Amino acid sequence: MQVRGISPRYWRVWLYLSLAVTITASLKILGSLPVFALMVIPPLIALKKSRGLRDAFQIAMLTGTVIPALGYYFSFLFSFPTGASIILTATLFFLASLAEPLFVTVHASEIDDERLHRES
């Protein structure tokens, strides 16, 4: 199967090459623990909160952008090590996503109303 006339092998090689370059550069800049935490925690939050793959990608990109920015800010503000600050921020986001059902209640009628609005 080809996408836009380009073979899947090309896309696979491009994906792996871009991942290798990105991970290698990130490891040099941040270190291994923050890089691997940012590879796992935003998608984990997104998969827990999303209704579909498109939503999961959007949520993961948003949290993957916000978490490091807040981590850098907290690192600057409180003079913490940057990597530890990013990991702490990511962990707090993850714990907040776990605790959300305790504080937010959605009734089945609200979910049905939302689905009806999307379908129309």
N, C-alpha and C positions, 0 to 999 in steps of 0.2 A: 504494500500500500504506500502510495506517495502522497506527500502533502505539498500542494502547490508545485508539483513537478520535481521536488527534491526528495531523494531517497531517505528512508528512516535511518539508515546507517549514518548519513551525514548529520542528522539532527542528534543522534545518540553521541557521536563523537564530539560535536559542538557542546552538548550538555556536559559531558564528562570533562572536557578540556576547560570549560568555564568554571565548573565546580572546583577543579584542581587548582586553577590559578587563584580563584577567590579564597579558598580555604588556606592555601599556602600564604598568600599575602596577609590574610587576617591573623593567622597564627604568628607571623612575624610582628605584627603591630600590637595585638592585644594579649596573646598568649593562648594556651590550649583550652583552659577551663572556660573563660567567657565565650570563646568561639563555639565550643561544643554545646554550651548552655543555650546560646542564641540559635543554634541549629535545632534544638529539641523543644525548648519551652514555648516559643511563639506558635509553632505548629500544633503543639499539644493543647494549648489554650484554644486555638482556632478550631481544631477538630471537635473539641468539647462543646463549643458555642455555636458552631455553624449548622446550617440546614442542608448545605450542599457543598460541592467541591469549589465552586466559584466563591461562595461566601468564605470558605475556609482559607482560600488563597488571599482574599482581601483582608480578613482579620489577621492572618499571620503576617502579612506585609505591614499592616498598621502597627501591630504590637512589636514586630521586629524593628520598627523604626522608632517607636516611642520609648521602648525599654532602654536602649543604649543612650539615647539623648538624656533621659532622666538619670540614668546611671552616671553619666559624665557630669551632669549638673550637681547631683548629690556628692560626687567625688570632689568637685571643686568647692562646694559649699561647706562640707564637713571635713575636708582634707583626708578622705579615705583613699585607699588604693583604688585605682580605676576599675580593674578587673573584679575585685570583690564588690564594689559598689554596683556594677552592672549585674552581677549574679544575684546580689541581694534584691535589687529592683525586680529582676525577672522572677525570683522566688515569691516576692510579695504579690506580683501580678498573678502568678499561678495560684497562690493561696486565696487571693480575692476571687478568682474564677471558681474555685472549689466552694467558697463560702457564699457565693451569690444566691444559690437556691434557698439558703436559710433566711435571706432577707427579702427576696423578690418572689412574689407569688403571682402566677399568671393563671387565670381561669380558662377553662376549655372554651368558653364562649368567645373570649377575646382572641384566642388562636384561630377559631373558625372564622370570625369576622375578618381577621387579617388575611387569611387565605382567600376569602371571597373577594376582597379588594384587589389582591394581586392577580387573581384570575380574570377579573373584568377589565 
